[in-house]
Amino acid sequence: MARSRTCAPDSAARVGATPAQGLVVLVLLAGLALAFSRWPAAAARVGILSVALGFLACGVWRVLLVLCSGHRPPSPPRPRRWPRYTILAALHDEVAVVPQLVARLAAIDYPRDRLEGWLVLEADDLPTIQAVRDSRLPPWLGLILVPPGRPRTKPRAFNHALARVTGELLTVYDAEDAPDPAQLREAAARFAADGRGRLACLQAPLRIRSRGDRPGFLERQFAAEYAALFEVVLPALTRLGLPFPLGGTSNHFRTDVLRAVGGWDAWNVTEDADLGFRLWRRGWRLGVLSRPTWETPPATLE
């Protein structure tokens, strides 16, 4: 079966090294082998010094990110017109979370006549399809069935749904997400305030919602990692004008730009990170939001 990849092959993720990269690696390995065979003591000193300088550079970079993350742009003004907004949420074998997801999406604070939403399911996921049909969906929220095909991935499902999207702006959520009800309004305002018209995507911060008063070890680790990435690293990279890997959820796009770059790479297991760099490679900017999406981490290793 031929791969029905939407994004252009020259911009999709590559597997393996190019011949030039392989040659560089071979030359470096040969040089190291020669140095350690001819001048072992000097080579060892240079190696230790290089590792120390590498750790120092990493430390300086982290300090720079912390300093840059302290500056946050002011809240944008309300746009003159609320653009049409599309929400996509892909589910697979997730019957139990359907009522929760529908309730959280229904709580989103955005003009209902400017809102469109789709729950995207595989056509053979009959239990989840039935659970969605048994739910009381808001009028703006519908169901899209993805026909059989390969690969069976979330980006392929989103690409299938992208053909039916009518919103000027688009965001994606996971089944377990609890987005801040005002997140769409903030994103729409930030896109409208982009005077240069080069802002293509906004990443909302992901935050951990504890299961109880005394979070466990895994919950604390997830919370620390998410805080470091979404509250420090990504805002700093935004201020520096650098690309960053998007999270797997709560990405807000200009739909026309998303289509122009070919959507998601259905054959990429980190399609979100790949898309962030492909947008930047095409000359688009990435940004961050302040309104979070809450997630519940696993409580155990099982």
MIPA-641023 format. One line per 3 residues: their letters; for each residue x, y, z of N, C-alpha, C, O. Coordinates in pm, whole numbers. Example, Ala and Ser with C-alpha at 12.3 -4.5 7.8 and 13.67 -1.06 7.14 Angstrom:
! MIPA-641023
as> 1319/-569/780/1230/-450/780/1320/-330/780/1424/-332/846 ~ 1285/-225/708/1367/-106/714/1290/3/787/1341/114/804
END
This chain:
! MIPA-641023
mar> 84/-119/0/0/0/0/88/124/0/182/133/79 ~ 59/217/-86/137/340/-95/109/429/24/-2/432/76 ~ 208/501/67/192/590/180/124/718/134/172/786/43
srt> 11/750/197/-61/871/162/-20/985/253/-102/1041/325 ~ 109/1017/248/160/1125/333/115/1258/278/128/1284/159 ~ 61/1344/366/12/1474/324/126/1573/308/132/1644/208
cap> 217/1577/406/324/1675/397/423/1635/289/440/1517/258 ~ 488/1735/232/580/1712/122/695/1623/167/745/1640/279 ~ 739/1529/83/847/1438/124/975/1510/164/1047/1463/252
dsa> 1004/1624/99/1130/1692/131/1124/1764/265/1228/1804/318 ~ 1004/1780/322/994/1845/452/957/1748/562/954/1786/679 ~ 927/1624/528/891/1526/629/1015/1477/702/1128/1499/658
arv> 992/1412/812/1103/1361/891/1179/1254/814/1119/1169/748 ~ 1311/1259/822/1394/1161/754/1436/1052/853/1449/1077/973 ~ 1457/933/802/1501/820/884/1646/790/850/1679/765/734
gat> 1732/793/951/1872/762/928/1952/885/885/1896/992/860 ~ 2083/866/877/2173/975/841/2190/984/691/2177/885/619 ~ 2220/1104/644/2250/1124/503/2393/1076/477/2470/1060/572
paq> 2433/1053/351/2571/1012/322/2674/1112/374/2779/1072/424 ~ 2644/1242/362/2739/1342/411/2755/1334/562/2866/1344/614 ~ 2642/1315/634/2650/1302/779/2728/1177/819/2807/1180/914
glv> 2706/1068/748/2780/946/777/2929/964/755/3010/914/833 ~ 2966/1037/649/3108/1061/622/3171/1144/733/3284/1116/775 ~ 3101/1247/780/3155/1330/888/3178/1246/1013/3281/1261/1079
vlv> 3083/1160/1047/3098/1074/1166/3218/983/1151/3295/966/1246 ~ 3237/923/1034/3351/835/1012/3483/909/1025/3578/857/1084 ~ 3489/1032/971/3612/1111/980/3643/1145/1126/3758/1138/1169
lla> 3540/1183/1203/3561/1215/1343/3608/1093/1422/3699/1104/1505 ~ 3548/978/1398/3589/857/1468/3732/818/1432/3809/776/1519 ~ 3766/833/1305/3904/801/1263/4002/897/1328/4111/856/1370
gla> 3966/1025/1337/4054/1122/1401/4074/1092/1548/4185/1104/1600 ~ 3965/1054/1617/3978/1020/1759/4066/897/1779/4150/893/1869 ~ 4045/797/1695/4127/676/1707/4275/707/1685/4360/657/1758
laf> 4306/791/1586/4444/828/1560/4504/907/1676/4617/882/1716 ~ 4425/1003/1731/4476/1085/1841/4507/1001/1963/4612/1019/2025 ~ 4418/908/2000/4441/827/2119/4552/725/2099/4614/681/2196
srw> 4578/685/1974/4686/591/1950/4823/658/1948/4922/597/1987 ~ 4829/783/1901/4957/853/1889/4990/937/2011/5104/939/2055 ~ 4891/1006/2066/4913/1097/2179/4806/1071/2286/4720/1156/2307
paa> 4809/958/2353/4701/921/2446/4682/1020/2561/4569/1055/2593 ~ 4791/1067/2624/4778/1158/2738/4716/1291/2695/4623/1341/2758 ~ 4769/1347/2586/4717/1475/2539/4572/1461/2493/4490/1549/2518
aar> 4540/1351/2425/4404/1329/2379/4307/1317/2496/4195/1366/2490 ~ 4351/1251/2604/4266/1237/2721/4239/1373/2785/4126/1402/2825 ~ 4344/1457/2796/4325/1590/2854/4229/1674/2770/4143/1743/2824
vgi> 4245/1667/2639/4155/1742/2550/4012/1691/2563/3917/1769/2562 ~ 3997/1559/2574/3863/1502/2588/3795/1547/2716/3677/1584/2715 ~ 3869/1544/2828/3813/1587/2956/3776/1735/2952/3670/1775/3000
lsv> 3866/1816/2893/3838/1960/2883/3714/1984/2795/3633/2072/2826 ~ 3700/1908/2688/3584/1926/2599/3454/1892/2671/3354/1963/2656 ~ 3456/1785/2748/3335/1748/2824/3301/1856/2926/3184/1891/2943
alg> 3403/1908/2995/3378/2012/3095/3320/2137/3028/3226/2198/3080 ~ 3377/2176/2914/3325/2293/2843/3182/2268/2794/3100/2360/2791 ~ 3153/2145/2756/3016/2113/2715/2917/2130/2829/2809/2185/2809
fla> 2954/2082/2950/2867/2100/3065/2852/2247/3099/2743/2292/3135 ~ 2961/2323/3087/2954/2467/3114/2862/2537/3016/2783/2623/3055 ~ 2872/2500/2889/2785/2561/2788/2638/2530/2816/2552/2616/2800
cgv> 2610/2406/2858/2472/2370/2891/2421/2451/3010/2306/2496/3011 ~ 2507/2471/3109/2466/2551/3225/2438/2695/3188/2339/2752/3232 ~ 2526/2754/3106/2506/2893/3063/2377/2905/2982/2302/3002/2997
wrv> 2351/2807/2895/2229/2808/2814/2105/2803/2901/2007/2873/2874 ~ 2107/2720/3005/1992/2709/3094/1970/2838/3172/1855/2880/3191 ~ 2076/2902/3215/2062/3030/3284/2002/3134/3189/1916/3212/3229
llv> 2047/3135/3064/1993/3228/2966/1844/3205/2945/1767/3300/2934 ~ 1803/3078/2938/1661/3048/2921/1579/3098/3040/1470/3152/3022 ~ 1631/3079/3161/1559/3126/3279/1543/3278/3275/1436/3330/3305
lcs> 1650/3348/3239/1643/3494/3233/1545/3542/3126/1470/3637/3148 ~ 1547/3476/3010/1459/3519/2902/1312/3484/2929/1223/3552/2878 ~ 1288/3381/3007/1150/3339/3030/1075/3434/3122/952/3429/3129
ghr> 1149/3522/3193/1082/3613/3286/1002/3722/3218/916/3783/3281 ~ 1030/3748/3091/958/3854/3018/842/3793/2942/863/3714/2850 ~ 721/3830/2978/603/3780/2909/533/3897/2840/523/4005/2897
pps> 485/3877/2717/416/3986/2648/285/4021/2718/223/3935/2780 ~ 243/4147/2709/117/4185/2773/-2/4118/2705/7/4070/2592 ~ -113/4115/2776/-234/4054/2720/-279/4133/2597/-286/4256/2600
ppr> -311/4062/2489/-351/4132/2367/-492/4189/2380/-571/4138/2459 ~ -523/4293/2304/-659/4348/2309/-759/4254/2243/-722/4168/2163 ~ -884/4270/2276/-988/4188/2215/-997/4219/2067/-1000/4337/2030
prr> -1002/4118/1982/-1010/4146/1837/-1145/4205/1799/-1245/4187/1869 ~ -1146/4276/1687/-1271/4336/1641/-1372/4229/1600/-1493/4249/1614 ~ -1323/4118/1550/-1410/4010/1506/-1352/3878/1554/-1232/3853/1537
wpr> -1435/3794/1613/-1388/3663/1656/-1382/3571/1535/-1486/3547/1472 ~ -1266/3518/1500/-1256/3428/1383/-1323/3294/1411/-1340/3255/1526 ~ -1361/3226/1305/-1417/3093/1322/-1308/2999/1370/-1196/2998/1317
yti> -1341/2920/1472/-1242/2836/1539/-1285/2690/1530/-1401/2658/1554 ~ -1191/2601/1496/-1218/2458/1490/-1139/2386/1599/-1021/2414/1620 ~ -1206/2293/1668/-1142/2208/1768/-1142/2065/1715/-1245/2014/1672
laa> -1025/2000/1719/-1014/1859/1683/-967/1781/1806/-874/1822/1875 ~ -1032/1669/1831/-990/1580/1939/-998/1437/1888/-1105/1390/1850 ~ -885/1368/1885/-879/1231/1836/-890/1133/1953/-825/1150/2055
lhd> -974/1030/1935/-991/927/2037/-973/791/1973/-1003/771/1855 ~ -925/696/2054/-914/558/2008/-923/466/2129/-839/471/2218 ~ -1027/381/2132/-1050/290/2245/-1054/366/2377/-989/326/2473
eva> -1130/474/2381/-1136/558/2501/-1281/585/2539/-1322/700/2555 ~ -1357/479/2554/-1499/492/2588/-1517/565/2720/-1606/650/2732 ~ -1435/534/2819/-1456/586/2954/-1443/738/2963/-1505/800/3049
vvp> -1362/798/2875/-1338/941/2888/-1429/1025/2799/-1421/1148/2803 ~ -1514/963/2720/-1600/1040/2629/-1687/1140/2703/-1687/1257/2665 ~ -1762/1101/2808/-1845/1201/2878/-1763/1316/2936/-1805/1431/2929
qlv> -1647/1283/2992/-1560/1386/3049/-1512/1482/2942/-1516/1604/2962 ~ -1468/1430/2826/-1419/1516/2719/-1529/1605/2665/-1508/1725/2644 ~ -1647/1549/2642/-1758/1628/2589/-1794/1742/2685/-1819/1854/2642
arl> -1797/1712/2815/-1830/1815/2914/-1725/1927/2916/-1760/2045/2928 ~ -1599/1889/2905/-1494/1992/2909/-1494/2077/2782/-1471/2198/2789 ~ -1518/2016/2668/-1526/2095/2546/-1648/2187/2547/-1641/2300/2498
aai> -1760/2138/2602/-1881/2220/2608/-1862/2341/2698/-1934/2440/2683 ~ -1766/2335/2791/-1744/2446/2883/-1654/2556/2825/-1632/2658/2890 ~ -1603/2536/2703/-1514/2635/2643/-1591/2765/2617/-1702/2763/2565
dyp> -1531/2875/2655/-1593/3007/2643/-1551/3071/2511/-1447/3137/2502 ~ -1633/3052/2409/-1608/3111/2278/-1744/3126/2210/-1832/3042/2230 ~ -1763/3230/2128/-1894/3247/2063/-1937/3121/1990/-1865/3072/1902
rdr> -2052/3068/2025/-2096/2941/1970/-2117/2945/1819/-2098/2844/1751 ~ -2157/3060/1766/-2178/3068/1622/-2047/3077/1545/-2047/3075/1422 ~ -1933/3088/1617/-1802/3095/1554/-1719/2972/1588/-1598/2970/1567
leg> -1785/2868/1641/-1714/2751/1692/-1755/2626/1617/-1873/2604/1588 ~ -1656/2544/1585/-1676/2415/1519/-1587/2313/1587/-1469/2340/1613 ~ -1640/2195/1615/-1560/2093/1679/-1587/1956/1621/-1699/1925/1579
wlv> -1482/1872/1619/-1495/1736/1564/-1423/1639/1657/-1308/1659/1694 ~ -1494/1532/1693/-1431/1418/1758/-1393/1321/1647/-1479/1273/1573 ~ -1264/1291/1636/-1212/1213/1523/-1182/1072/1571/-1098/1052/1659
lea> -1253/972/1513/-1241/833/1555/-1215/743/1435/-1258/772/1324 ~ -1145/634/1461/-1128/531/1358/-1263/464/1332/-1340/440/1424 ~ -1291/434/1204/-1423/383/1165/-1455/249/1229/-1573/215/1242
ddl> -1354/172/1269/-1381/41/1329/-1377/43/1482/-1385/-62/1546 ~ -1364/160/1540/-1365/173/1686/-1511/185/1733/-1554/291/1780 ~ -1586/76/1718/-1730/79/1739/-1772/117/1882/-1866/195/1897
pti> -1708/66/1986/-1750/105/2122/-1738/255/2148/-1829/315/2206 ~ -1627/316/2104/-1611/460/2126/-1709/539/2041/-1764/640/2085 ~ -1732/494/1917/-1831/560/1831/-1968/559/1897/-2038/660/1897
qav> -2006/445/1951/-2137/435/2017/-2143/525/2139/-2246/587/2165 ~ -2033/533/2214/-2031/620/2332/-2049/766/2293/-2118/841/2363 ~ -1988/807/2182/-2005/944/2135/-2149/969/2091/-2207/1073/2123
rds> -2206/874/2019/-2344/891/1971/-2445/890/2084/-2552/948/2072 ~ -2412/823/2194/-2500/823/2310/-2487/949/2395/-2569/972/2484 ~ -2385/1028/2369/-2362/1150/2447/-2445/1266/2393/-2483/1268/2276
rlp> -2472/1360/2478/-2543/1481/2437/-2440/1585/2392/-2390/1663/2473 ~ -2409/1585/2264/-2308/1675/2212/-2366/1815/2192/-2482/1828/2152 ~ -2289/1918/2219/-2335/2053/2184/-2354/2064/2033/-2291/1990/1957
pwl> -2440/2156/1986/-2471/2164/1843/-2349/2183/1753/-2351/2143/1637 ~ -2245/2245/1805/-2128/2275/1722/-2028/2160/1717/-1929/2168/1644 ~ -2051/2054/1794/-1956/1943/1804/-2011/1821/1729/-2123/1777/1754
gli> -1930/1767/1638/-1972/1653/1557/-1871/1540/1559/-1775/1542/1635 ~ -1894/1442/1473/-1814/1320/1469/-1761/1298/1328/-1835/1309/1230 ~ -1632/1269/1318/-1567/1234/1191/-1509/1095/1205/-1435/1067/1300
lvp> -1541/1007/1110/-1487/871/1110/-1376/860/1007/-1392/899/891 ~ -1263/808/1051/-1145/793/964/-1152/655/899/-1157/555/971 ~ -1151/646/767/-1160/515/701/-1035/432/727/-930/486/762
pgr> -1046/300/711/-930/213/733/-813/253/644/-831/296/530 ~ -695/239/697/-574/273/622/-454/270/713/-465/251/834 ~ -339/289/653/-214/287/727/-142/419/706/-147/478/598
prt> -74/463/811/-65/407/946/-185/449/1031/-248/550/1003 ~ -216/373/1133/-325/408/1223/-269/499/1333/-244/454/1445 ~ -251/624/1300/-190/719/1392/-279/841/1409/-367/868/1327
kpr> -254/914/1517/-329/1037/1543/-305/1140/1433/-401/1204/1390 ~ -181/1161/1386/-163/1260/1278/-237/1224/1150/-286/1313/1080 ~ -246/1095/1117/-323/1058/999/-471/1093/1018/-536/1142/926
afn> -524/1066/1138/-663/1100/1166/-686/1251/1156/-787/1295/1101 ~ -593/1330/1208/-606/1475/1200/-599/1523/1055/-673/1613/1015 ~ -510/1464/976/-502/1503/835/-632/1473/762/-675/1551/677
hal> -695/1360/795/-824/1328/734/-928/1432/773/-1007/1475/688 ~ -930/1473/899/-1027/1572/944/-997/1711/888/-1088/1791/871 ~ -870/1739/860/-832/1872/812/-904/1909/683/-927/2027/657
arv> -940/1809/603/-1011/1838/478/-1150/1895/502/-1206/1959/414 ~ -1208/1872/620/-1343/1919/649/-1346/2042/738/-1454/2095/767 ~ -1232/2086/781/-1224/2199/873/-1264/2329/802/-1219/2354/690
tge> -1346/2410/866/-1387/2539/810/-1337/2657/891/-1357/2772/851 ~ -1273/2632/1004/-1228/2741/1089/-1104/2810/1034/-1019/2748/969 ~ -1094/2939/1061/-972/3014/1027/-858/2976/1120/-742/2978/1081
llt> -894/2941/1243/-798/2894/1342/-837/2753/1383/-953/2714/1371 ~ -739/2677/1432/-763/2536/1465/-678/2498/1585/-563/2541/1597 ~ -736/2418/1673/-659/2365/1785/-688/2217/1800/-792/2168/1757
vyd> -595/2146/1862/-609/2001/1883/-596/1972/2032/-514/2031/2102 ~ -680/1878/2079/-677/1835/2218/-672/1683/2225/-714/1613/2133 ~ -620/1635/2338/-624/1492/2367/-750/1461/2447/-815/1551/2501
aed> -784/1333/2455/-909/1293/2518/-914/1327/2666/-1021/1354/2719 ~ -800/1327/2734/-799/1351/2878/-776/1496/2915/-765/1527/3033 ~ -770/1586/2818/-737/1726/2843/-851/1801/2910/-968/1771/2891
apd> -812/1901/2990/-907/1995/3049/-857/2136/3019/-791/2198/3102 ~ -888/2189/2899/-837/2321/2862/-905/2433/2941/-1023/2423/2975 ~ -830/2537/2967/-887/2656/3028/-998/2708/2937/-975/2722/2817
paq> -1117/2737/2990/-1227/2780/2903/-1197/2903/2818/-1256/2920/2711 ~ -1105/2990/2863/-1075/3112/2789/-954/3098/2697/-906/3197/2642 ~ -905/2976/2680/-784/2956/2601/-802/2998/2455/-712/3061/2398
lre> -915/2965/2395/-938/2999/2254/-946/3150/2235/-895/3203/2136 ~ -1008/3220/2330/-1017/3366/2318/-877/3430/2323/-848/3522/2246 ~ -792/3381/2413/-657/3436/2419/-581/3409/2289/-514/3498/2237
aaa> -593/3287/2237/-522/3254/2113/-572/3340/1997/-491/3391/1920 ~ -704/3357/1984/-758/3439/1876/-709/3582/1887/-678/3646/1786 ~ -703/3634/2010/-656/3772/2029/-509/3786/1993/-469/3886/1934
rfa> -428/3685/2028/-284/3694/1996/-261/3684/1845/-176/3755/1791 ~ -334/3598/1778/-321/3593/1633/-363/3726/1570/-297/3774/1478 ~ -471/3785/1618/-518/3912/1563/-419/4025/1588/-410/4118/1508
adg> -345/4018/1700/-250/4124/1734/-115/4108/1665/-26/4191/1683 ~ -99/4003/1586/27/3978/1516/37/4071/1395/-16/4041/1288 ~ 104/4183/1414/110/4283/1309/184/4238/1184/149/4279/1073
rgr> 286/4153/1200/365/4109/1085/299/3994/1010/338/3963/897 ~ 202/3930/1070/133/3821/1003/216/3696/985/190/3618/894 ~ 319/3676/1069/406/3559/1055/388/3459/1168/459/3358/1173
lac> 295/3485/1257/270/3393/1368/181/3279/1317/68/3303/1275 ~ 231/3157/1321/159/3042/1266/100/2951/1372/0/2885/1348 ~ 162/2947/1490/118/2850/1591/145/2903/1731/246/2968/1756
lqa> 52/2875/1822/67/2909/1962/54/2780/2045/-37/2700/2023 ~ 144/2762/2139/140/2646/2227/90/2688/2364/147/2776/2427 ~ -19/2625/2409/-67/2650/2544/16/2569/2643/58/2458/2610
plr> 41/2621/2763/117/2543/2861/36/2426/2912/-84/2438/2937 ~ 102/2313/2928/40/2194/2986/80/2188/3134/197/2197/3168 ~ -19/2172/3219/6/2167/3362/-55/2040/3420/-153/1987/3368
irs> 4/1994/3529/-38/1869/3592/-140/1899/3701/-117/1982/3789 ~ -251/1829/3694/-354/1837/3797/-340/1716/3888/-355/1602/3844 ~ -310/1740/4014/-286/1631/4108/-413/1551/4133/-524/1604/4127
rgd> -395/1423/4162/-509/1336/4192/-559/1353/4335/-670/1311/4366 ~ -480/1414/4422/-520/1428/4561/-436/1532/4632/-359/1605/4570 ~ -452/1539/4765/-380/1638/4845/-232/1604/4857/-149/1693/4879
rpg> -197/1476/4844/-58/1435/4858/-14/1365/4729/-24/1243/4719 ~ 35/1441/4631/75/1379/4505/191/1284/4523/279/1306/4607 ~ 191/1178/4443/296/1079/4451/422/1123/4378/429/1232/4321
fle> 521/1034/4382/651/1066/4320/636/1094/4171/689/1194/4122 ~ 565/1007/4098/550/1027/3954/477/1157/3922/515/1228/3829 ~ 376/1190/3997/303/1314/3974/395/1435/3993/391/1529/3913
rqf> 476/1432/4097/568/1545/4121/670/1556/4009/704/1667/3968 ~ 719/1443/3959/817/1447/3850/754/1502/3722/815/1582/3652 ~ 632/1457/3692/563/1510/3575/541/1660/3589/564/1735/3494
aae> 498/1703/3707/472/1845/3729/598/1928/3710/595/2035/3649 ~ 710/1879/3764/836/1952/3751/881/1959/3606/925/2065/3560 ~ 871/1848/3534/913/1847/3394/826/1938/3309/878/2014/3227
yaa> 696/1931/3328/606/2017/3251/631/2165/3283/631/2249/3192 ~ 651/2196/3411/675/2335/3447/803/2388/3383/806/2500/3333 ~ 909/2307/3385/1035/2350/3326/1021/2375/3176/1072/2473/3124
lfe> 950/2284/3107/938/2296/2963/844/2407/2921/880/2494/2842 ~ 721/2405/2975/618/2496/2925/617/2633/2990/564/2729/2934 ~ 676/2644/3110/677/2774/3178/811/2847/3167/819/2967/3193
vvl> 917/2774/3129/1049/2836/3121/1108/2824/2980/1137/2925/2916 ~ 1126/2701/2933/1199/2680/2808/1124/2738/2688/1181/2816/2611 ~ 998/2703/2672/926/2749/2553/906/2901/2550/926/2961/2444
pal> 868/2967/2661/862/3113/2656/996/3177/2622/1001/3277/2550 ~ 1106/3119/2673/1238/3175/2642/1273/3158/2495/1322/3252/2432 ~ 1248/3040/2439/1275/3018/2297/1189/3108/2210/1233/3154/2105
trl> 1066/3134/2253/980/3227/2180/1040/3366/2177/1043/3430/2073 ~ 1086/3412/2291/1145/3546/2297/1272/3555/2213/1300/3659/2155 ~ 1348/3446/2206/1471/3445/2127/1443/3423/1978/1535/3430/1897
glp> 1319/3398/1941/1285/3375/1801/1331/3242/1748/1354/3228/1628 ~ 1344/3143/1836/1394/3011/1796/1278/2911/1786/1174/2931/1849 ~ 1296/2805/1709/1190/2703/1701/1190/2616/1825/1287/2614/1901
fpl> 1080/2545/1846/1074/2450/1956/977/2339/1920/888/2357/1836 ~ 993/2223/1983/901/2111/1956/766/2138/2020/758/2165/2140 ~ 661/2129/1943/527/2148/1996/490/2031/2086/538/1919/2066
ggt> 405/2057/2183/349/1949/2263/246/1873/2181/202/1920/2076 ~ 207/1757/2227/115/1675/2151/-29/1722/2156/-116/1660/2095 ~ -55/1830/2229/-191/1880/2245/-187/2031/2268/-82/2088/2299
snh> -303/2093/2254/-318/2236/2282/-231/2322/2192/-182/2427/2234 ~ -212/2277/2069/-147/2360/1967/-255/2438/1893/-357/2380/1853 ~ -236/2567/1874/-333/2651/1805/-269/2701/1676/-164/2764/1679
frt> -333/2672/1562/-275/2700/1432/-360/2799/1352/-481/2809/1372 ~ -296/2869/1263/-366/2932/1152/-390/2821/1050/-295/2761/999 ~ -515/2795/1020/-548/2679/938/-487/2687/799/-440/2586/747
dvl> -485/2805/739/-429/2816/604/-280/2783/603/-231/2724/507 ~ -209/2821/710/-66/2791/717/-46/2641/739/43/2581/679 ~ -128/2583/825/-118/2439/850/-137/2360/721/-65/2264/696
rav> -233/2399/641/-255/2331/513/-138/2357/417/-99/2268/342 ~ -83/2479/420/25/2513/327/150/2429/351/223/2399/257 ~ 175/2391/477/294/2309/506/263/2160/499/350/2078/527
ggw> 139/2123/463/105/1983/443/49/1913/563/40/1790/563 ~ 11/1987/669/-46/1922/786/58/1845/865/175/1881/870 ~ 11/1736/926/98/1654/1011/161/1542/928/104/1497/829
daw> 278/1497/970/344/1383/908/289/1256/972/324/1223/1086 ~ 203/1185/899/133/1070/955/227/955/992/190/869/1071 ~ 347/953/936/441/843/960/546/879/1065/643/807/1083
nvt> 525/990/1134/622/1038/1232/563/1018/1372/455/1068/1401 ~ 634/945/1458/583/920/1593/591/1044/1682/529/1047/1788 ~ 667/1144/1641/672/1273/1712/629/1383/1616/701/1480/1594
eda> 509/1364/1561/461/1456/1457/445/1598/1508/457/1693/1430 ~ 419/1615/1638/403/1748/1694/536/1824/1695/542/1940/1654 ~ 641/1758/1742/773/1822/1742/819/1851/1600/874/1958/1573
dlg> 798/1756/1509/835/1774/1369/765/1894/1308/827/1970/1234 ~ 636/1911/1336/559/2019/1275/609/2155/1322/613/2250/1243 ~ 647/2167/1448/699/2294/1497/823/2338/1421/836/2456/1388
frl> 913/2246/1392/1035/2281/1320/1007/2304/1171/1072/2387/1108 ~ 911/2231/1114/878/2254/973/817/2391/954/846/2457/854 ~ 734/2436/1047/678/2571/1037/788/2676/1042/791/2769/961
wrr> 881/2661/1138/990/2758/1150/1080/2755/1027/1129/2859/983 ~ 1100/2636/973/1184/2623/853/1124/2698/734/1197/2747/649 ~ 991/2707/729/924/2779/622/913/2929/649/852/3002/571
gwr> 970/2977/757/971/3119/785/862/3168/878/844/3288/894 ~ 787/3076/940/680/3114/1031/731/3119/1175/831/3056/1208 ~ 661/3194/1259/699/3207/1399/608/3122/1487/494/3093/1451
lgv> 662/3083/1602/587/3011/1703/575/3097/1828/663/3179/1856 ~ 468/3079/1902/448/3156/2024/387/3069/2132/361/2951/2112 ~ 364/3129/2248/306/3058/2363/189/3137/2418/177/3257/2397
lsr> 103/3065/2489/-12/3123/2556/9/3119/2707/102/3054/2756 ~ -77/3187/2781/-73/3181/2927/-184/3093/2984/-169/3038/3093 ~ -295/3079/2910/-406/2995/2957/-369/2849/2938/-338/2807/2826
ptw> -371/2769/3046/-318/2633/3038/-420/2529/2995/-540/2555/2985 ~ -368/2410/2972/-448/2288/2962/-402/2195/3073/-283/2168/3088 ~ -498/2146/3150/-464/2061/3264/-468/1915/3223/-557/1873/3149
etp> -372/1839/3272/-365/1697/3245/-343/1621/3376/-286/1674/3472 ~ -387/1497/3377/-368/1409/3494/-263/1305/3460/-282/1227/3367 ~ -152/1300/3533/-45/1206/3501/-77/1066/3553/-168/1051/3635
pat> -5/964/3508/-22/832/3566/25/831/3711/126/894/3745 ~ -48/762/3795/-13/760/3937/86/650/3972/154/658/4074 ~ 95/546/3887/185/435/3912/260/402/3786/236/460/3681
le> 354/306/3798/430/263/3681/354/164/3596/402/127/3488 ~ 237/117/3639/160/19/3566/81/85/3454/10/17/3380
END
